[in-house]
Amino acid sequence: MQKILFIGAVWPEPKSSAGGTRLMQLLNLFLKNNWQVTYASATAESEFAEDIQSLGIDQKSIELNNESFNAFVKELNPEVVIFDRFTMEEQFGWRVAEACPNALRIIETIDLHCLRLCRQQVLKTKENLIDTLLSADISKREMASMYRSDLNLIISDAEMDWLKDVFKFNKDLLFYLPYKIQNESIVWSELPGYESRQDFVTIGNFKHEPNWDSVRYLKEKIWPLILKKMPNVQLKVYGSYASQKVEQLHNPKEGFYIMGRAEDALEVMKNARVCLAPLRFGAGIKGKLAEAMLCGTPSITSEVGVEGLKGGMLWNGFVTEDAQEFADQAIAFYQNKTEWEQAQQNGFNILKSRFSDMSAEKDLVKKIAELQNNLSKHRQTNFIGSMLMHHSIQSTKYLSKWIEEKNK
């Protein structure tokens, strides 16, 4: 039985975010293949964290900048270590490399952080996105971390293209593992129909900056345009970790309701008529839009929203960057049953065509075995990665050691 260690930025919260769902998908994949799974994190466990111990996963609290981690990982001696986001590789990668040099090191990217943050920056500065990406410190940090690793899991085929076309990244270090969009409790033929549904809905973890920006943009720019033509309609905004600034947007007189955490996001989505998601920046796969398709709920969103989901197919609703067009299309799909049903079918077509084949999970297990059998050669051919391990990583290593001594 092989041992695999996940080093998490947080404890998995599948009911709070798509990132939490993705983590649980990965954990269950290795459990299903009879691996001994350990999950470690330096963060405090929230009340909404999944009970992973009940699944047979060993749970371990670890500390940042502390040599106790070295002793822990050396004793565990895992064959594979998966870092949840590149920031965990920065913190713990060098320690894993020293204590367990033969362990395969993998980054679960969740999304390309540099793409998300640079899109947020150019929204304000109007600079060229590619120029910004190639000059940003966050891009250099993230690419360096990915090169230091033996494999990087990419959730979106669009991000595979960004990595190959813009960063000219070594494709041998990339593995496309699609987001798993399926749920046994959802039967398409049994979903509520057009007449049974009401209200607009949006949903998302408010710790994630693109979600907060999207809701604020909805409230300030788009919702007033919808209200002009539909004065009695309601928008229900669901999301975990709603701060005071989010709560202040609650305005029943304008039909704008901040509902807080959704106990069952799929139940909320399948009873709504239209999902609104004017995402102006972001990366990865947008869980709310994946769930909208799964629940047969048409959505109005942006190019960022459909990235990694749509491919070249007809969208489950409408895609626009313009506030007035966004509002007009939201009203059109809300009021027109024929258009609504066609959009719903488009979503089902996307899921069947692009996300029904889960063979990538089996391929990942095979890829890991292949790398384990040829790890020395694989690392030798990754010269940039070995170069970064030799020099650049030393700065983070000795900063960590300095903090460790300071803490003593």
PyMOL commands that set and color helices and strands:
alter all, ss='L'
color gray80, all
select helices_A, chain A and resi 18-32+52-55+68-76+86-99+113-125+129-135+137-148+157-165+171-173+188-190+194-196+209-229+244-247+252-254+265-271+287-294+303-306+323-335+337-354+359-373+375-381+383-390+393-407
alter helices_A, ss='H'
color red, helices_A
select strands_A, chain A and resi 3-8+36-41+58-61+80-84+104-108+151-154+174-176+200-203+235-238+256-260+274-277+299-301+317-319
alter strands_A, ss='S'
color yellow, strands_A
deselect
rebuild
show_as cartoon
